[in-house]
């Protein structure tokens, strides 16, 4: 089983790495054969390289992430509410998201799912 | 596909029915063949009757639920952060939880998973 303290540390590291615009650091939190589905219902990114490429594109928006409540830790999952904050075309925009991170025994994210939809997009 | 407005209404109805101590009303939000896993990693309750029995027991604690942020709606999922608030043995207790509700085409919950663990229990 993954370690709860390490799972929590990984979530904080994820947010810090995203906000620093460092896709390599984000990808390093994932297992080599991980999947990433963001938002849920869209095609999965499979494997650390595809995931790195996905974050490289995402970070071009200049979005910053803000944790919006406590990280829930259950078994091999860490689940957390956060907001994605953007500024472009002269206005602030926000997306409310919840991510589920499933960890492997080496404390790497093996499966990520992001839950957000049109109803969670504000200022667009 | 389930209807986003009906999914949001179902989450609010779920919280209201739980707080009213009405397991029949909670069970009615679920599909006949639904599953409920609370917390994730424990054995699933399978079918509306087993789910009703589970909520009947849960409600005996007198717990009240409080939504702690916006409901995320993505495809056929509604996902929401909330707290479970209890008072017994002379003190207030709180558990921070995130639930994922997956809906069927009739806007009933077909799969529920609750994410919370020891680290999310306060005042116990």
gemmi code that builds the backbone of each chain (N, CA, C; Angstrom):
import gemmi

chains = {
    "A": [
        ("UNK", (0.846, -1.209, 0.000), (0.000, 0.000, 0.000), (0.880, 1.258, 0.000)),
        ("UNK", (0.439, 2.268, -0.725), (1.185, 3.538, -0.688), (1.076, 4.185, 0.691)),
        ("UNK", (1.964, 5.112, 0.951), (2.058, 5.779, 2.253), (1.204, 7.060, 2.265)),
        ("UNK", (0.277, 7.189, 3.236), (-0.618, 8.367, 3.246), (0.133, 9.704, 3.268)),
        ("UNK", (1.204, 9.790, 4.057), (1.948, 11.064, 4.119), (2.570, 11.378, 2.761)),
        ("UNK", (3.071, 10.339, 2.091), (3.683, 10.557, 0.778), (2.641, 10.916, -0.278)),
        ("UNK", (1.439, 10.373, -0.131), (0.368, 10.725, -1.067), (0.003, 12.199, -0.910)),
        ("UNK", (-0.092, 12.647, 0.329), (-0.407, 14.056, 0.571), (0.723, 14.951, 0.051)),
        ("UNK", (1.955, 14.547, 0.304), (3.103, 15.326, -0.189), (3.076, 15.389, -1.716)),
        ("UNK", (2.672, 14.292, -2.359), (2.630, 14.268, -3.821), (1.595, 15.252, -4.365)),
        ("UNK", (0.458, 15.376, -3.681), (-0.560, 16.337, -4.131), (-0.013, 17.760, -4.025)),
        ("UNK", (0.631, 18.077, -2.921), (1.205, 19.425, -2.781), (2.308, 19.654, -3.820)),
        ("UNK", (3.119, 18.639, -4.060), (4.189, 18.755, -5.064), (3.598, 18.938, -6.463)),
        ("UNK", (2.489, 18.278, -6.704), (1.798, 18.394, -8.001), (1.360, 19.837, -8.259)),
        ("UNK", (0.722, 20.413, -7.259), (0.237, 21.790, -7.401), (1.415, 22.753, -7.566)),
        ("UNK", (2.456, 22.574, -6.767), (3.633, 23.456, -6.855), (4.301, 23.324, -8.221)),
        ("UNK", (4.432, 22.104, -8.719), (5.095, 21.885, -10.010), (4.261, 22.442, -11.152)),
        ("UNK", (2.943, 22.287, -11.050), (2.071, 22.845, -12.098), (2.216, 24.359, -12.124)),
        ("UNK", (2.149, 24.971, -10.944), (2.203, 26.433, -10.871), (3.572, 26.972, -11.276)),
        ("UNK", (4.612, 26.165, -11.116), (5.964, 26.565, -11.543), (6.156, 26.341, -13.047)),
        ("UNK", (5.160, 25.755, -13.708), (5.266, 25.492, -15.144), (6.316, 24.447, -15.467)),
        ("UNK", (6.382, 23.423, -14.632), (7.429, 22.392, -14.754), (6.808, 21.020, -15.089)),
        ("UNK", (6.559, 20.746, -16.374), (5.906, 19.483, -16.735), (6.740, 18.260, -16.384)),
        ("UNK", (8.073, 18.388, -16.391), (8.913, 17.243, -16.012), (8.654, 16.857, -14.554)),
        ("UNK", (8.550, 17.853, -13.694), (8.321, 17.572, -12.267), (6.935, 16.960, -12.049)),
        ("UNK", (5.945, 17.417, -12.807), (4.614, 16.807, -12.703), (4.681, 15.359, -13.183)),
        ("UNK", (5.292, 15.138, -14.353), (5.348, 13.788, -14.922), (6.083, 12.822, -13.998)),
        ("UNK", (7.062, 13.332, -13.253), (7.853, 12.487, -12.350), (7.016, 11.942, -11.192)),
        ("UNK", (5.870, 12.572, -10.926), (4.988, 12.089, -9.862), (4.170, 10.876, -10.325)),
        ("UNK", (4.123, 10.685, -11.629), (3.358, 9.590, -12.225), (4.236, 8.344, -12.402)),
        ("UNK", (3.598, 7.171, -12.361), (4.271, 5.924, -12.730), (4.486, 5.901, -14.245)),
        ("UNK", (5.450, 5.119, -14.680), (5.796, 5.021, -16.111), (4.580, 4.641, -16.966)),
        ("UNK", (3.729, 3.759, -16.449), (2.589, 3.258, -17.236), (1.249, 3.814, -16.749)),
        ("UNK", (1.295, 5.032, -16.195), (0.092, 5.644, -15.620), (-0.895, 6.064, -16.703)),
        ("UNK", (-2.140, 6.293, -16.263), (-3.150, 6.900, -17.130), (-3.651, 8.195, -16.498)),
        ("UNK", (-4.075, 9.099, -17.372), (-4.548, 10.420, -16.947), (-5.760, 10.753, -17.805)),
        ("UNK", (-6.900, 11.005, -17.174), (-8.162, 11.275, -17.893), (-8.722, 12.600, -17.387)),
        ("UNK", (-8.608, 13.651, -18.215), (-8.890, 15.015, -17.750), (-9.550, 15.810, -18.867)),
        ("UNK", (-10.872, 16.106, -18.790), (-11.791, 15.619, -17.762), (-12.253, 14.193, -18.054)),
        ("UNK", (-12.866, 13.592, -17.047), (-13.374, 12.236, -17.200), (-14.355, 12.191, -18.386)),
        ("UNK", (-14.244, 11.135, -19.168), (-15.089, 10.998, -20.354), (-14.347, 11.312, -21.643)),
        ("UNK", (-13.158, 11.934, -21.529), (-12.332, 12.226, -22.705), (-11.253, 11.144, -22.817)),
        ("UNK", (-10.573, 11.041, -23.985), (-9.561, 9.985, -24.144), (-8.443, 10.102, -23.099)),
        ("UNK", (-8.028, 8.950, -22.582), (-6.950, 8.913, -21.597), (-5.596, 9.204, -22.243)),
        ("UNK", (-4.741, 9.895, -21.502), (-3.324, 9.963, -21.835), (-2.687, 8.767, -21.150)),
        ("UNK", (-1.916, 8.011, -21.898), (-1.375, 6.767, -21.346), (0.145, 6.773, -21.408)),
        ("UNK", (0.758, 6.635, -20.240), (2.214, 6.608, -20.161), (2.771, 7.975, -19.783)),
        ("UNK", (3.902, 7.950, -19.107), (4.466, 9.184, -18.550), (4.792, 10.212, -19.643)),
        ("UNK", (5.230, 9.742, -20.820), (5.584, 10.699, -21.879), (4.353, 11.435, -22.402)),
        ("UNK", (3.280, 10.678, -22.634), (2.042, 11.306, -23.112), (1.487, 12.262, -22.053)),
        ("UNK", (1.645, 11.883, -20.804), (1.167, 12.726, -19.703), (2.000, 14.011, -19.623)),
        ("UNK", (3.305, 13.877, -19.792), (4.172, 15.067, -19.789), (3.754, 16.031, -20.902)),
        ("UNK", (3.478, 15.489, -22.077), (3.065, 16.320, -23.217), (1.740, 17.030, -22.923)),
        ("UNK", (0.827, 16.309, -22.279), (-0.467, 16.906, -21.915), (-0.280, 18.095, -20.971)),
        ("UNK", (0.576, 17.918, -19.956), (0.794, 19.018, -18.999), (1.552, 20.177, -19.641)),
        ("UNK", (2.452, 19.879, -20.563), (3.169, 20.945, -21.270), (2.164, 21.873, -21.955)),
        ("UNK", (1.162, 21.269, -22.602), (0.118, 22.068, -23.258), (-0.730, 22.815, -22.232)),
        ("UNK", (-1.133, 22.102, -21.175), (-2.002, 22.721, -20.154), (-1.346, 23.947, -19.534)),
        ("UNK", (-0.048, 23.848, -19.295), (0.651, 24.941, -18.610), (0.781, 26.183, -19.476)),
        ("UNK", (0.623, 26.026, -20.787), (0.706, 27.186, -21.696), (-0.415, 28.184, -21.451)),
        ("UNK", (-1.479, 27.743, -20.785), (-2.580, 28.645, -20.449), (-2.199, 29.602, -19.329)),
        ("UNK", (-1.103, 29.302, -18.621), (-0.710, 30.113, -17.468), (-1.580, 29.869, -16.244)),
        ("UNK", (-2.355, 28.807, -16.254), (-3.269, 28.522, -15.140), (-2.498, 28.247, -13.844)),
        ("UNK", (-3.099, 28.682, -12.748), (-2.558, 28.393, -11.416), (-3.610, 27.618, -10.622)),
        ("UNK", (-3.141, 26.651, -9.860), (-4.043, 25.784, -9.109), (-4.103, 26.208, -7.646)),
        ("UNK", (-5.292, 26.119, -7.059), (-5.449, 26.454, -5.641), (-6.264, 25.353, -4.968)),
        ("UNK", (-5.677, 24.754, -3.935), (-6.387, 23.739, -3.156), (-7.578, 24.413, -2.469)),
        ("UNK", (-8.756, 23.786, -2.540), (-9.971, 24.414, -2.013), (-10.580, 23.630, -0.853)),
        ("UNK", (-9.784, 22.772, -0.242), (-10.298, 22.003, 0.890), (-9.327, 20.894, 1.212)),
        ("UNK", (-9.605, 20.143, 2.269), (-8.678, 19.092, 2.686), (-8.564, 17.966, 1.656)),
        ("UNK", (-7.377, 17.408, 1.568), (-7.118, 16.237, 0.733), (-7.708, 15.030, 1.447)),
        ("UNK", (-8.563, 14.282, 0.751), (-9.113, 13.048, 1.316), (-8.185, 11.893, 0.942)),
        ("UNK", (-7.829, 11.070, 1.924), (-6.936, 9.933, 1.683), (-7.653, 8.668, 2.133)),
        ("UNK", (-7.847, 7.746, 1.183), (-8.596, 6.508, 1.452), (-7.907, 5.382, 0.716)),
        ("UNK", (-7.343, 4.432, 1.459), (-6.660, 3.319, 0.809), (-5.519, 3.832, -0.053)),
        ("UNK", (-5.582, 3.523, -1.339), (-4.512, 3.985, -2.230), (-4.926, 5.206, -3.059)),
        ("UNK", (-5.918, 5.920, -2.559), (-6.388, 7.119, -3.251), (-6.137, 8.392, -2.442)),
        ("UNK", (-5.765, 9.453, -3.146), (-5.845, 10.813, -2.609), (-6.777, 11.579, -3.545)),
        ("UNK", (-7.740, 12.293, -2.956), (-8.785, 12.984, -3.722), (-8.882, 14.399, -3.171)),
        ("UNK", (-8.912, 15.387, -4.058), (-8.846, 16.764, -3.548), (-9.599, 17.736, -4.437)),
        ("UNK", (-10.258, 18.719, -3.773), (-10.957, 19.779, -4.497), (-9.992, 20.939, -4.725)),
        ("UNK", (-10.043, 21.509, -5.918), (-9.181, 22.662, -6.187), (-9.816, 23.523, -7.269)),
        ("UNK", (-9.234, 24.712, -7.455), (-9.669, 25.566, -8.547), (-8.500, 25.796, -9.485)),
        ("UNK", (-8.829, 25.961, -10.750), (-7.873, 26.324, -11.803), (-8.150, 27.785, -12.130)),
        ("UNK", (-7.157, 28.635, -11.941), (-7.368, 30.072, -12.087), (-6.571, 30.612, -13.268)),
        ("UNK", (-7.282, 31.294, -14.146), (-6.710, 31.792, -15.395), (-6.980, 33.279, -15.509)),
        ("UNK", (-6.109, 33.974, -16.217), (-6.400, 35.361, -16.583), (-6.053, 35.538, -18.051)),
        ("UNK", (-7.048, 35.797, -18.865), (-6.763, 36.170, -20.246), (-7.934, 36.936, -20.830)),
        ("UNK", (-7.664, 37.626, -21.944), (-8.670, 38.498, -22.561), (-9.287, 39.431, -21.526)),
        ("UNK", (-8.441, 39.915, -20.604), (-8.856, 40.963, -19.681), (-9.748, 40.542, -18.538)),
        ("UNK", (-9.912, 39.224, -18.314), (-10.776, 38.842, -17.190), (-10.276, 37.579, -16.488)),
        ("UNK", (-10.636, 37.477, -15.222), (-10.311, 36.291, -14.432), (-11.311, 35.181, -14.720)),
        ("UNK", (-10.801, 33.983, -14.859), (-11.644, 32.826, -15.119), (-11.272, 31.728, -14.112)),
        ("UNK", (-12.249, 30.906, -13.796), (-12.008, 29.866, -12.783), (-12.726, 28.578, -13.195)),
        ("UNK", (-12.078, 27.469, -12.979), (-12.732, 26.167, -13.148), (-12.607, 25.415, -11.822)),
        ("UNK", (-13.725, 24.918, -11.325), (-13.730, 24.121, -10.088), (-13.596, 22.650, -10.456)),
        ("UNK", (-12.597, 21.998, -9.876), (-12.234, 20.631, -10.262), (-12.061, 19.765, -9.007)),
        ("UNK", (-12.325, 18.474, -9.148), (-11.877, 17.488, -8.154), (-11.079, 16.427, -8.899)),
        ("UNK", (-9.876, 16.162, -8.416), (-9.031, 15.106, -8.985), (-9.024, 13.898, -8.060)),
        ("UNK", (-9.033, 12.700, -8.659), (-8.712, 11.486, -7.909), (-7.356, 10.972, -8.402)),
        ("UNK", (-6.447, 10.787, -7.445), (-5.140, 10.192, -7.722), (-5.126, 8.797, -7.087)),
        ("UNK", (-4.913, 7.768, -7.907), (-4.678, 6.428, -7.354), (-3.174, 6.161, -7.404)),
        ("UNK", (-2.627, 5.688, -6.289), (-1.180, 5.497, -6.177), (-0.817, 4.015, -6.243)),
        ("UNK", (0.383, 3.753, -6.752), (0.909, 2.385, -6.701), (1.751, 2.213, -5.423)),
        ("UNK", (2.337, 1.047, -5.278), (3.077, 0.749, -4.044), (4.376, 1.537, -3.915)),
        ("UNK", (4.785, 2.192, -4.999), (5.980, 3.048, -4.954), (5.614, 4.517, -4.768)),
        ("UNK", (4.375, 4.763, -4.365), (3.898, 6.121, -4.112), (3.898, 6.994, -5.361)),
        ("UNK", (3.747, 6.371, -6.521), (3.570, 7.125, -7.766), (2.100, 7.059, -8.183)),
        ("UNK", (1.658, 8.110, -8.870), (0.277, 8.146, -9.354), (0.175, 7.180, -10.539)),
        ("UNK", (-0.723, 6.221, -10.421), (-0.909, 5.216, -11.481), (-2.168, 5.521, -12.297)),
        ("UNK", (-3.079, 6.292, -11.703), (-4.338, 6.614, -12.396), (-4.871, 7.938, -11.878)),
        ("UNK", (-5.051, 8.873, -12.788), (-5.599, 10.178, -12.418), (-6.881, 10.406, -13.205)),
        ("UNK", (-7.919, 10.899, -12.490), (-9.160, 11.297, -13.151), (-9.533, 12.683, -12.650)),
        ("UNK", (-9.903, 13.550, -13.574), (-10.300, 14.918, -13.215), (-11.783, 15.096, -13.506)),
        ("UNK", (-12.497, 15.614, -12.524), (-13.944, 15.799, -12.621), (-14.272, 17.288, -12.706)),
        ("UNK", (-14.677, 17.733, -13.856), (-15.149, 19.110, -14.065), (-15.888, 19.149, -15.388)),
        ("UNK", (-16.807, 20.087, -15.495), (-17.575, 20.229, -16.721), (-17.995, 21.671, -16.899)),
        ("UNK", (-18.804, 21.896, -17.903), (-19.213, 23.253, -18.286), (-19.773, 24.036, -17.099)),
        ("UNK", (-20.525, 23.336, -16.271), (-21.166, 23.986, -15.130), (-20.148, 24.498, -14.111)),
        ("UNK", (-18.917, 24.022, -14.197), (-17.856, 24.408, -13.265), (-16.929, 25.482, -13.822)),
        ("UNK", (-17.248, 26.004, -15.001), (-16.423, 27.026, -15.649), (-17.049, 28.393, -15.424)),
        ("UNK", (-16.284, 29.314, -14.836), (-16.817, 30.628, -14.475), (-15.997, 31.741, -15.133)),
        ("UNK", (-16.670, 32.697, -15.733), (-16.007, 33.852, -16.327), (-15.585, 33.640, -17.763)),
        ("UNK", (-15.959, 32.525, -18.344), (-15.572, 32.240, -19.736), (-16.578, 32.856, -20.723)),
    ],
    "B": [
        ("UNK", (-27.471, 9.915, -21.811), (-26.684, 10.606, -20.770), (-27.613, 11.214, -19.723)),
        ("UNK", (-27.236, 11.126, -18.466), (-28.044, 11.777, -17.425), (-28.019, 13.293, -17.600)),
        ("UNK", (-28.961, 13.955, -16.976), (-29.137, 15.396, -17.088), (-28.375, 16.124, -15.972)),
        ("UNK", (-27.498, 17.081, -16.317), (-26.680, 17.751, -15.289), (-27.504, 18.409, -14.182)),
        ("UNK", (-28.616, 19.068, -14.571), (-29.439, 19.735, -13.549), (-30.043, 18.699, -12.599)),
        ("UNK", (-30.446, 17.551, -13.157), (-31.034, 16.507, -12.307), (-29.979, 15.860, -11.417)),
        ("UNK", (-28.740, 15.775, -11.902), (-27.664, 15.225, -11.070), (-27.396, 16.140, -9.879)),
        ("UNK", (-27.374, 17.441, -10.152), (-27.153, 18.405, -9.063), (-28.313, 18.348, -8.065)),
        ("UNK", (-29.527, 18.281, -8.592), (-30.703, 18.185, -7.710), (-30.637, 16.918, -6.861)),
        ("UNK", (-30.132, 15.834, -7.450), (-30.037, 14.570, -6.706), (-29.046, 14.685, -5.547)),
        ("UNK", (-27.944, 15.391, -5.753), (-26.977, 15.565, -4.660), (-27.611, 16.352, -3.516)),
        ("UNK", (-28.310, 17.432, -3.854), (-28.975, 18.212, -2.796), (-30.060, 17.376, -2.099)),
        ("UNK", (-30.792, 16.591, -2.880), (-31.832, 15.733, -2.290), (-31.213, 14.675, -1.378)),
        ("UNK", (-30.046, 14.182, -1.768), (-29.325, 13.181, -0.975), (-28.970, 13.738, 0.407)),
        ("UNK", (-28.400, 14.935, 0.395), (-28.000, 15.560, 1.664), (-29.237, 15.840, 2.528)),
        ("UNK", (-30.283, 16.363, 1.911), (-31.512, 16.678, 2.667), (-32.133, 15.407, 3.245)),
        ("UNK", (-32.159, 14.339, 2.465), (-32.770, 13.084, 2.924), (-31.929, 12.441, 4.030)),
        ("UNK", (-30.607, 12.521, 3.882), (-29.740, 11.972, 4.934), (-29.987, 12.729, 6.240)),
        ("UNK", (-29.997, 14.059, 6.141), (-30.145, 14.884, 7.351), (-31.525, 14.724, 7.975)),
        ("UNK", (-32.508, 14.370, 7.157), (-33.862, 14.125, 7.672), (-34.003, 12.718, 8.258)),
        ("UNK", (-32.944, 11.918, 8.139), (-32.993, 10.554, 8.667), (-33.961, 9.673, 7.904)),
        ("UNK", (-33.993, 9.838, 6.588), (-34.971, 9.143, 5.740), (-34.244, 8.190, 4.775)),
        ("UNK", (-33.951, 6.969, 5.202), (-33.203, 6.046, 4.346), (-33.962, 5.647, 3.082)),
        ("UNK", (-35.309, 5.652, 3.144), (-36.082, 5.332, 1.939), (-35.860, 6.385, 0.857)),
        ("UNK", (-35.838, 7.640, 1.269), (-35.647, 8.718, 0.299), (-34.232, 8.671, -0.288)),
        ("UNK", (-33.247, 8.321, 0.548), (-31.886, 8.174, 0.016), (-31.855, 7.012, -0.972)),
        ("UNK", (-32.402, 5.877, -0.595), (-32.351, 4.691, -1.448), (-33.064, 4.932, -2.778)),
        ("UNK", (-34.098, 5.769, -2.759), (-34.852, 6.046, -3.987), (-34.025, 6.803, -5.022)),
        ("UNK", (-32.928, 7.428, -4.573), (-32.049, 8.134, -5.518), (-31.155, 7.167, -6.283)),
        ("UNK", (-31.043, 5.943, -5.750), (-30.190, 4.931, -6.365), (-30.980, 4.074, -7.351)),
        ("UNK", (-30.282, 3.546, -8.353), (-30.858, 2.541, -9.253), (-31.024, 1.224, -8.493)),
        ("UNK", (-31.892, 0.382, -8.989), (-32.185, -0.910, -8.339), (-30.921, -1.753, -8.160)),
        ("UNK", (-30.046, -1.736, -9.140), (-28.838, -2.580, -9.133), (-27.558, -1.791, -8.855)),
        ("UNK", (-27.700, -0.687, -8.117), (-26.559, 0.188, -7.844), (-25.563, -0.450, -6.879)),
        ("UNK", (-24.357, 0.118, -6.870), (-23.357, -0.248, -5.871), (-22.970, 0.995, -5.076)),
        ("UNK", (-22.555, 0.751, -3.823), (-22.181, 1.821, -2.904), (-20.960, 1.326, -2.132)),
        ("UNK", (-19.861, 2.066, -2.209), (-18.594, 1.665, -1.564), (-18.138, 2.814, -0.667)),
        ("UNK", (-18.296, 2.640, 0.646), (-18.103, 3.759, 1.576), (-17.466, 3.262, 2.861)),
        ("UNK", (-16.145, 3.559, 3.112), (-15.236, 4.251, 2.200), (-14.670, 3.301, 1.161)),
        ("UNK", (-14.052, 3.882, 0.148), (-13.467, 3.083, -0.917), (-12.441, 2.110, -0.311)),
        ("UNK", (-12.469, 0.892, -0.810), (-11.573, -0.141, -0.273), (-12.288, -1.119, 0.634)),
        ("UNK", (-13.513, -0.777, 1.037), (-14.311, -1.680, 1.873), (-15.329, -2.411, 0.973)),
        ("UNK", (-15.946, -3.491, 1.472), (-16.884, -4.231, 0.629), (-18.041, -3.360, 0.139)),
        ("UNK", (-18.413, -3.550, -1.110), (-19.523, -2.789, -1.685), (-20.868, -3.282, -1.156)),
        ("UNK", (-21.783, -2.335, -0.994), (-23.191, -2.677, -0.812), (-23.789, -2.750, -2.204)),
        ("UNK", (-24.492, -3.828, -2.494), (-24.968, -4.041, -3.853), (-26.481, -4.179, -3.885)),
        ("UNK", (-27.129, -3.285, -4.619), (-28.579, -3.312, -4.752), (-29.231, -2.316, -3.802)),
        ("UNK", (-30.389, -1.825, -4.200), (-31.048, -0.747, -3.452), (-31.398, -1.153, -2.032)),
        ("UNK", (-31.753, -2.427, -1.855), (-32.139, -2.863, -0.510), (-30.941, -2.853, 0.447)),
        ("UNK", (-29.805, -3.378, -0.020), (-28.594, -3.374, 0.813), (-28.146, -1.940, 1.098)),
        ("UNK", (-28.326, -1.100, 0.115), (-27.937, 0.309, 0.276), (-28.844, 0.993, 1.302)),
        ("UNK", (-30.135, 0.688, 1.234), (-31.076, 1.263, 2.212), (-30.694, 0.831, 3.638)),
        ("UNK", (-30.330, -0.431, 3.785), (-29.931, -0.939, 5.106), (-28.666, -0.240, 5.603)),
        ("UNK", (-27.724, -0.011, 4.696), (-26.488, 0.690, 5.057), (-26.790, 2.098, 5.572)),
        ("UNK", (-27.665, 2.828, 4.864), (-27.988, 4.194, 5.297), (-28.789, 4.201, 6.598)),
        ("UNK", (-29.640, 3.202, 6.779), (-30.394, 3.112, 8.035), (-29.430, 3.068, 9.220)),
        ("UNK", (-28.381, 2.261, 9.079), (-27.362, 2.182, 10.139), (-26.601, 3.497, 10.284)),
        ("UNK", (-26.177, 4.060, 9.140), (-25.386, 5.301, 9.165), (-26.142, 6.424, 9.865)),
        ("UNK", (-27.444, 6.489, 9.613), (-28.236, 7.594, 10.164), (-28.403, 7.488, 11.676)),
        ("UNK", (-28.194, 6.288, 12.219), (-28.307, 6.112, 13.678), (-27.256, 6.912, 14.433)),
        ("UNK", (-26.197, 7.321, 13.742), (-25.167, 8.137, 14.394), (-25.644, 9.563, 14.615)),
        ("UNK", (-26.746, 9.946, 13.943), (-27.218, 11.331, 14.027), (-26.379, 12.299, 13.214)),
        ("UNK", (-25.543, 11.790, 12.351), (-24.654, 12.644, 11.552), (-25.450, 13.554, 10.625)),
        ("UNK", (-24.911, 14.754, 10.431), (-25.491, 15.708, 9.474), (-24.420, 16.040, 8.439)),
        ("UNK", (-24.842, 16.164, 7.203), (-23.917, 16.416, 6.096), (-23.934, 17.894, 5.710)),
        ("UNK", (-22.763, 18.414, 5.360), (-22.687, 19.815, 4.911), (-21.822, 19.876, 3.659)),
        ("UNK", (-22.407, 20.390, 2.593), (-21.663, 20.571, 1.350), (-20.555, 21.594, 1.604)),
        ("UNK", (-19.339, 21.273, 1.147), (-18.180, 22.133, 1.461), (-17.555, 22.755, 0.212)),
        ("UNK", (-18.315, 22.772, -0.870), (-17.799, 23.386, -2.091), (-18.700, 23.018, -3.247)),
        ("UNK", (-18.417, 23.564, -4.434), (-19.290, 23.305, -5.577), (-19.299, 21.844, -6.002)),
        ("UNK", (-20.448, 21.398, -6.471), (-20.600, 20.057, -7.049), (-19.961, 20.078, -8.431)),
        ("UNK", (-19.041, 19.155, -8.678), (-18.439, 19.038, -10.009), (-19.276, 18.054, -10.829)),
        ("UNK", (-19.617, 18.442, -12.050), (-20.419, 17.591, -12.923), (-19.650, 17.360, -14.215)),
        ("UNK", (-19.362, 16.109, -14.503), (-18.550, 15.744, -15.663), (-19.143, 14.481, -16.264)),
        ("UNK", (-19.674, 14.590, -17.497), (-20.265, 13.421, -18.144), (-21.385, 12.869, -17.290)),
        ("UNK", (-21.274, 11.630, -16.873), (-22.335, 11.038, -16.052), (-21.971, 10.985, -14.566)),
        ("UNK", (-21.040, 11.841, -14.178), (-20.619, 11.904, -12.771), (-20.977, 13.243, -12.121)),
        ("UNK", (-21.384, 13.165, -10.867), (-21.415, 14.340, -9.990), (-20.506, 13.996, -8.806)),
        ("UNK", (-19.609, 14.915, -8.481), (-18.585, 14.684, -7.454), (-18.590, 15.888, -6.530)),
        ("UNK", (-18.583, 15.649, -5.215), (-18.767, 16.790, -4.319), (-18.045, 16.581, -2.989)),
        ("UNK", (-17.462, 17.690, -2.489), (-16.810, 17.670, -1.178), (-17.832, 18.020, -0.103)),
        ("UNK", (-17.777, 17.313, 1.013), (-18.706, 17.617, 2.099), (-18.093, 17.172, 3.420)),
        ("UNK", (-18.743, 17.592, 4.498), (-18.320, 17.126, 5.815), (-19.470, 16.380, 6.466)),
        ("UNK", (-19.102, 15.396, 7.275), (-20.036, 14.631, 8.095), (-19.823, 15.128, 9.521)),
        ("UNK", (-20.895, 15.668, 10.115), (-20.771, 16.293, 11.420), (-21.563, 15.533, 12.470)),
        ("UNK", (-20.863, 15.174, 13.528), (-21.424, 14.331, 14.583), (-21.247, 15.014, 15.923)),
        ("UNK", (-22.131, 14.711, 16.839), (-21.917, 15.140, 18.213), (-22.225, 13.966, 19.130)),
        ("UNK", (-21.219, 13.466, 19.796), (-21.483, 12.467, 20.830), (-20.333, 12.421, 21.824)),
        ("UNK", (-20.606, 11.791, 22.970), (-19.630, 11.791, 24.065), (-19.129, 13.206, 24.347)),
        ("UNK", (-20.045, 14.181, 24.240), (-19.747, 15.545, 24.657), (-18.861, 16.355, 23.751)),
        ("UNK", (-18.611, 15.871, 22.547), (-17.763, 16.690, 21.672), (-18.195, 16.599, 20.211)),
        ("UNK", (-17.872, 17.663, 19.470), (-18.145, 17.705, 18.033), (-17.064, 16.945, 17.286)),
        ("UNK", (-17.513, 16.180, 16.318), (-16.594, 15.398, 15.498), (-16.921, 15.673, 14.029)),
        ("UNK", (-15.903, 15.589, 13.190), (-16.105, 15.889, 11.769), (-15.288, 14.920, 10.924)),
        ("UNK", (-15.875, 14.478, 9.826), (-15.139, 13.706, 8.827), (-15.268, 14.447, 7.494)),
        ("UNK", (-14.122, 14.688, 6.854), (-14.122, 15.323, 5.536), (-14.157, 14.233, 4.471)),
        ("UNK", (-15.127, 14.331, 3.579), (-15.386, 13.274, 2.598), (-15.550, 13.889, 1.204)),
        ("UNK", (-15.202, 13.131, 0.179), (-15.625, 13.430, -1.195), (-16.323, 12.190, -1.733)),
        ("UNK", (-17.529, 12.390, -2.279), (-18.283, 11.302, -2.906), (-18.258, 11.464, -4.423)),
        ("UNK", (-18.151, 10.332, -5.122), (-18.421, 10.325, -6.559), (-19.720, 9.553, -6.780)),
        ("UNK", (-20.645, 10.214, -7.469), (-21.910, 9.592, -7.884), (-21.851, 9.421, -9.399)),
        ("UNK", (-21.976, 8.174, -9.871), (-22.145, 7.942, -11.305), (-23.618, 7.670, -11.570)),
        ("UNK", (-24.174, 8.350, -12.575), (-25.610, 8.248, -12.850), (-25.881, 7.408, -14.094)),
        ("UNK", (-27.052, 6.768, -14.097), (-27.490, 6.074, -15.308), (-28.363, 7.021, -16.141)),
        ("UNK", (-28.873, 6.511, -17.236), (-29.635, 7.369, -18.151), (-30.979, 7.794, -17.590)),
        ("UNK", (-31.397, 7.178, -16.484), (-32.646, 7.571, -15.828), (-32.386, 8.519, -14.657)),
        ("UNK", (-31.167, 9.081, -14.595), (-30.790, 10.037, -13.545), (-30.799, 9.412, -12.150)),
        ("UNK", (-30.575, 8.100, -12.088), (-30.402, 7.440, -10.797), (-28.908, 7.150, -10.572)),
        ("UNK", (-28.515, 7.124, -9.303), (-27.130, 6.807, -8.973), (-26.915, 5.310, -9.174)),
        ("UNK", (-25.951, 4.975, -10.020), (-25.673, 3.571, -10.321), (-24.413, 3.094, -9.592)),
        ("UNK", (-23.576, 4.058, -9.212), (-22.315, 3.707, -8.537), (-21.886, 4.872, -7.656)),
        ("UNK", (-21.726, 4.610, -6.373), (-21.275, 5.628, -5.428), (-19.979, 5.153, -4.790)),
        ("UNK", (-19.016, 6.065, -4.709), (-17.782, 5.791, -3.977), (-17.507, 6.959, -3.047)),
        ("UNK", (-17.148, 6.643, -1.805), (-16.858, 7.678, -0.804), (-15.375, 7.611, -0.456)),
        ("UNK", (-14.737, 8.767, -0.499), (-13.295, 8.861, -0.235), (-13.061, 9.587, 1.084)),
        ("UNK", (-12.619, 8.857, 2.079), (-12.238, 9.431, 3.380), (-11.462, 8.363, 4.141)),
        ("UNK", (-10.576, 8.819, 4.988), (-9.780, 7.899, 5.787), (-9.455, 8.522, 7.139)),
        ("UNK", (-8.627, 7.820, 7.867), (-8.290, 8.225, 9.237), (-7.840, 9.685, 9.325)),
        ("UNK", (-7.062, 10.074, 8.310), (-6.504, 11.426, 8.292), (-7.594, 12.494, 8.170)),
        ("UNK", (-8.781, 12.095, 7.770), (-9.897, 13.028, 7.578), (-10.867, 13.047, 8.748)),
        ("UNK", (-10.529, 12.324, 9.827), (-11.405, 12.247, 10.996), (-10.874, 13.184, 12.069)),
        ("UNK", (-11.726, 14.117, 12.510), (-11.297, 15.138, 13.468), (-12.161, 15.100, 14.724)),
        ("UNK", (-11.517, 15.114, 15.880), (-12.242, 15.176, 17.148), (-12.607, 13.813, 17.710)),
        ("UNK", (-12.148, 12.752, 17.066), (-12.470, 11.393, 17.536), (-11.459, 10.933, 18.592)),
    ],
}
model = gemmi.Model(1)
for chain_id, residues in chains.items():
    chain = gemmi.Chain(chain_id)
    for i, (resn, *xyz) in enumerate(residues, 1):
        res = gemmi.Residue()
        res.name, res.seqid = resn, gemmi.SeqId(i, " ")
        for name, pos in zip(("N", "CA", "C"), xyz):
            atom = gemmi.Atom()
            atom.name, atom.element = name, gemmi.Element(name[0])
            atom.pos, atom.b_iso = gemmi.Position(*pos), 0.0
            res.add_atom(atom)
        chain.add_residue(res)
    model.add_chain(chain)
structure = gemmi.Structure()
structure.add_model(model)
structure.setup_entities()
